[in-house]
């Protein structure tokens, strides 16, 4: 299972391709893709968004779903999903606490 990720060109935020081809800031809202054809479809949507200068650095990443929650497989992707490893009061960790 995979999700499509990139960085928003306007501000550099990590984003994931969500429902209705919208770019979302939380991996929990990402759309999952199974199989080569679905992943290729998602990458094509991402590449179009990159051509339209909405995002940059589009790629697919492996995820698992545990108790209905999307979790990145690789440590690098876990860090991208949760925010910086220093000063958590400024990253996505702070947003989660204030929400």
N, C-alpha and C positions, 0 to 999 in steps of 0.2 A: 504494500500500500504506500502511496506517495502523495505529497502535496507539492504545489508549485510555489516557489518563494522568489523574492527579489527585494530590492531596496527602492523606496519611493524616491524619484528623482528630485522632487521639490525640496525635501528635507532630510533624506537619507534614512528614514525609518525603515525597519524591517517590515515587510508586508507579505501576506499570503493571498493566493487567489481564492476567493470565496464564492458564495452563491451569486448567480446572475452576473458572473465575471467581474465582480467588484473586488478591489484590493482591500483586505482587512488587516488590522493591526494586531489581532490576537489569533494565535494558531488554533485556538479552540473554535474559531469561526471559519476555518479553512475548509475548502472542498477537498475531499479525498478522491484519488484516482487509482483504479485497479487495472492492471494489464497495459501492455505496450500501446495499444490504440488510444485508450483513454488518456494516458500520460502524454502521448504525442499531441492529442487535442488540447490538453491543458497548456503544454509548452507553446503551441501555436498561438493560443490566446495571449500568453505572456509575451511572446515575441512581437505580437501586434501592439501590445501596450508599450513595449520597449521602443518600437518604431514610432509610436505616437508620443514618445518622450514623457510617459507617465511613470515608468519604472526603469531600473537598470539592473543588469546582472541576473537575469531570469534563469532559474534551474529547478530541477525536481529534487526532492529529498525524501528519504525513507522515514516513515512514521509507523507507529503502532497505535491501536486504540485500546485503552484500558478503562473499564467502567464508563465507557462512552466519552472518554477524554482523549484527544489526539496528543500523542507524545512523540517528540523526535527521537530517532534511534541514536544518532551520533551526538557526542558531547558538544561539538561546535554548534550544532543546530539547537541544542537545549539552551546554550548561552544566548544565541541570537533570539530565541523565543522568550526568554525571561528578562533579558536586559543585561547591562554591564555587570561584570564580576566585582567591580569596585563602586563605591558610592551608590548602593542600592536605593537610596532615597531619591535619586534622580531618574532611575530607569523604569521599566515596566513593572518592577516590583512595587514601586511607590504608587503607581496608578491602580494596581490591584488592591492595595490597602485602602486607598481613598474611595474606591468604587463601592 
